[in-house]
């Protein structure tokens, strides 16, 4: 039986952000409590759709560029996200504060009752500094930022407190209720217009599962200093590490989307190679740079025939799994890595001494042929769980090919 999962929404907060305006600004467009969500059918459907879309993504798979795990740079931002992800969870997250009130005595309780209940921060108060960070981030775009606090429930795992932040870029053809007459926002009307645009075209999001912030030991203690050795430092390295956030960016990484949350950059292997090549080009274009002084491990490779994978520069290792596109005339071959090209296991290149033509041989199993953009057809079964993906083949009867010896003879 399939694992049943669902999100129990606690709070929705919608900000309208205009970082590209001459005088950048943002405002709280609408705030919706859980008990009011039933009156917001379009909003509820949008939120549930985002949760169902984002939760299953494989954020830990290094081969997937669009979904990544990012470490925090500062404890302050993680603490803010912890607060937002547990803001309306009542007794589950207020035990510590309740115990502190009991320990503090009756007098302090009276002071709190009579005192500044008006000073208590709301969900929008806590999230506003993050929105302001988005507004100030270089290259951020006009959008709606949707903050959703929810509990993710599963049959197989304990429920988890979560915060979801979704970017909904503004479209010129969408009327924004309440904007022109400066009246109140209307999330229902807004999302009725945006639903078709964002159901299947999600651009950027953040998922933050609540995580305890580790308490770091006081290094100033003489006793701690005396007992610390290299082994204990290595063992505690992960304990001292801050938490992670899960980012989805459908169109590739934009720095502003992780930097406004004080998250560290998480480069994909393909980006590491691309950035290295861009840096080499920049150095070559600098008139003050001597070409001989440029450290480029790829420059050492001038013949694939003589490549020995075991005798390559150590600097090549970090790019071994980086993706490479091979372009031959109007044909592009994708899905290869630097290691595939240099190791010459999956692909080989041969040059004709008579014609100077280069022949490319891709070694593998029997090929399949499918139409561009539509490799499979989804057939709906009698029951909801019986959907089937069916391949769409071209040349379904093709089973014989030229003999390899003909390549040499030709």
N, C-alpha and C positions, 0 to 999 in steps of 0.2 A: 504494500500500500504506500502511495506517495506521501511524503512528509507534508503535513498541512501547516502552512505559514500564513500569518496575517499581521497587519500593523494596526495597533490601537492608538489612534491619533489623540494627543493631549492638547495640542495648541497649534494654531497656524498664524503666522505673522507675515504680511506682505508689504514690502518696501518698493517704492518707485524711485529709481536712481538715475540721475542725469549727470554723469561725470564728464560727458562731452559738451555740455553747455558752456557758454562763455563764462558764466558764473556757476560752477558745479554745485548741485544741490541734491538732496534726497528728502523724502518724507515717508511717514508711516501711512500706507495706503489703506490698509484695513487689518484688523486683528480679530481673530475668531477663536473663541473658547470651544472646548470639546463638546459641551452641552448645546452649543449653537450650530454645530456642524451639519446636523440633519436638515437645517434650513438652507444649506448651501450645497445643493446637489451637484452642480457642475464643479465647484471647488473640490468637493469630496472625491469625485471621480478622478479629477486631475491628480490630486494628492495620492490616491491609491494607485493610480497608474504609474506614477513616478516611483513609489515604493516597490511595486512589483517588477519594475524595469531595473532598478538600481541594486536591489538587494542580491540578486543572483550573480551579478557580474564577478568575474574572477580577478579580483584586485591583486592577488599575489602571484599571478602567472606572468613571468617575465616576457613571454612572447606576445602579450597583449599590450599594445601601446596606449589604448584609450583609457584603461582602468589601472590605477597605480596606488600603492601605499606610500604616504609621505610622512616622515618623522617631523615632530614639532621642533622648532628652534627655541621657543620660550615657554616656560611653565605658565605664564600669565594667560596666554591665549587658550591653552588646554584647559585651564581652570574655568575660563569663561564658557567654553563649549561644554564642560562638565555641568556647569550651572544650568545652561539652557537645556541640555538633554534630560535633566531631572527636575525641571522647574515646577511642574505640576503633578509630581508623583506622590505628594502627601506624606503619609506615615512612613513609606519605605525609605525615604531619603531625609526625613526630618528627625530620626531617632537621636542623632548626636546633638542636634540643637535642642531637642526636648530635654535630654538628660542634663545639658548645660543649664537650662532654665530651672530644673528641679534643684540642682546643686547650688544655684546662685541665691536661693532663699526667697521669702515672700516679698521683701522690700523691693528687690530688683524686679520681681514680677509685676508689682504695682506700677513701678516706673515705666515699664514697657507698655502696660495696658493704657496708662494715661498719656504716654509719650507719643513719639512721632511715628504713628502708623502711616502718616502721609509720606514719610521718608522711605518706606519700603519700596524697593525697586520692582518694577513690572518686567515681564518678559521682554517687551520692546525696549525698556531702559537698558537691560543687560546686552541685548543684541545690537543696539545702536552703534557702539564703538566699532564693531566689526563692519557694519555698513559704511561707516565713515572711513574706515581703512580701505574699503573697496572704492569709494569715491576718489580717494587720494592716490590710489595705485596707478602708476603709469600705464597707459594704453587700455584701461578698462572701458567698457562700452555701456551705452544707455540700456537699461534693462529693468525688469522687476526681479527683486530677490525674494525668494519664498523660503521662509524659515518654518520648519515643521518639527515639533517635538512629538515623539511617539514611542511606543513600546513594541518591539518586534517579537512576536510570539511564534513558537515552533513546537511541534510534537516531540522532536528529538533533542532539543536544547532548552536550557533555561531562558526565560524571557530576558531581553536586553533593552536597556534604555538607550535611545538613539536621538540624534539630531540630524535632520536632512536640510541642506541648503541647495536650492536649485536656481540657476540663472535662466530667466526668460527674456531673451533679447527683444527690444521694442521693434515693432514693425510699423512703417509709415501708414499702412492701410488699415491699421486697427484703431478704432475710436476708443479713447480711454475715458470711461464714465467718471464725471466729477472733475476732470482736468480743466476744461474750458470755462465752466461756470464756477470753478473753485469750490464745488460742493463736496459732499462726502463721497468716498470711493465706493464702488459697487463691484465686489469681487465676483459675484454671480454673473453679472453682465459681461465683465471683463473676460472671465474664463470661458464663457459661452462662445466668444469670438476667438480665443486663443487655443481652444481645445484641439481643433483640427491641425493647427500649426505645430503643436508640441507633443502630441501623442507619440508620433513616430520620428521626431526630429529633435530629440533632447541634445542640448549642446554641452552644458557644464553643470556639475553637481558636486556636492561634498556629503559623505556619510561619516558621522562620527559616533562610534559606539562608546558609551561611557567607560572610562578607564581610570582606575585609581592612580594618583600621582605619587610616585615613590618618594619617601622621605629620605633625603640624602643625609649621611652622617656628617657631624661637625668635624671637619678636618683640622680645626684648631686645637682639638684635644690632644694632649701629649700622649695619653694612653693609646688613643686610636692610631697615632702616628707610629708608636713603637710596635704595635701589633700588625701593622699593614705590611704585606710583602707583595711581590709580583704576582704570585698565584692568586691571592685573594682579590687583587685588583682585577684580574682577568675574569674571575668567577662572578664578580659583582658588576661587571661592565653592563650587562643587559638589565640588571636591577636598577641601575642609575639612569637608564635611558628613559626619555619621555615617551609618551604614547604616539599613536599614529592616527591619521585621518585617511579616508578612502576617497580618492578623487576620480571622477569620470570627466574626460574631455574628448568629446566625439571627433573634433577636428584637429587634434594634436594639442600639444602643451602651450598654454599662454602663461607667461610668468606672473601676470597680475592675479591669476586665479589661485595660485598657491601662496604667493608672497603676502597678500592682504591678510592671510590667516597665520602668518609667521611660520610657514611650513618650509622644510628644506626641499631643494630641488631633487628630483628623482629621475635621472637621465636613463632613457632606454638605450640599449646597445647600438641601435641604428643611429641615434642622435649623437652618441659619443664619437662615432666615426665621421658623421657629417660635420660636426663642430671642429674636429681635427683638420679636415680638409679645408674648411673655410678659413681656419687660422693660417694654414700654409699659404693659401691664396693671398691673404692679407699681407703676409710677410713678403711674398714675391712681388707684390705691387708697391711695396715700400722702397723708394729709391735709395734710402740710407742702409738698407739691409744687404749684406753680402750673401749671395745665393749659397755659397759654400758653407755659411754658418747656420743655415736652416736645418734643423734636425727633423728629418722626415724618413721614418723607417720604410715607407713604401717606395721611396726613390731608389733603394738598394736593389729592388726586384726589376730586372730588365729582361728576364727570360723565364717563361714557365717550364721550359724543358729542363732547366738546371735546378729547379726549386727542390730543396730537400726540407720538408716540414719540420724535421728534427734539428735543422741547422739555421733556423730563421732568427731574426733579432727578437730579443725578449719583449721589446716594445710592441711587437705585432700581436702578442698574446691577448692584449686587452681588446683587440678589435676582431678576434677570431670568430665570434658569433654575430658580428654586425652584418646587417643585410646589405646585399649588393644587387644592383640592377644591371644586367648585361644587355647592351644594346647593339644589334647587328643590323645595319640598314634601317628598315622600318619595323624590325622585329625586336620586341623587348622580352627578356627572360627574367622573371622575378622569382622570389622564394629561395634565393641562394645566399650564402654568407661568404665572408672573406675566407673562412676555412674551407668552404667547398671549392673555391677557385684555386687556392694554393695547394690544398690537399689533393685535388684532381681525382676525387672519388666519384662525385656525382656528375661532374661536367669536365670535359677535356677539349683542348683546342689544338688543331693541326693546321700547319701551313703548307701550301703547295709551292715547291720551289719553281715550278714551271709558270704558274699563273699568279703567284703571290696571294692567292685567295686563302682565307682562313676558314676552316671547317670546324663547326662546333658540334660535339657529340655529347648528348645527355644520357647517361647510363641510368637504367632503372627498370621497373616492371612495365608491363604492357600499358600503353597510354590510353587515356579516355578523352573523349571530345565532347564538349558541352557548349551551348550557346552563351554568348557574352551577356553577363548580367543576370542570367536566369539558369542556374545550374540544377535546381531541384524544383519539384512541384509538390505542394503540400495538399494532400488529400484528406478531407475530414471524414472520420469514421462515424459509426452509429453513436458512439459515446464520446464524451468530451476528451477523454484521455487516449483515444485511439487515433489521433492524427498521425499521418504517415508521410514522411518525406521521400519522394520518388525521384530518382535521377532522370534527367532529360538528356539522353544520349544523341550524338550525331554519329553517323556511320555505325549503326548498331551491329552490323554483320562483319565489320572489318576485323580480320584475324591474321592476315599474312602481310609481310613487309619485305623490303629489299634485303638481300644478303649483305652482311657487313663487308665482305670481301669486295663487293662492287664499289664501295666507297674508295678503296685503295686503287682499284683498277681504273676507275673513272678519273 
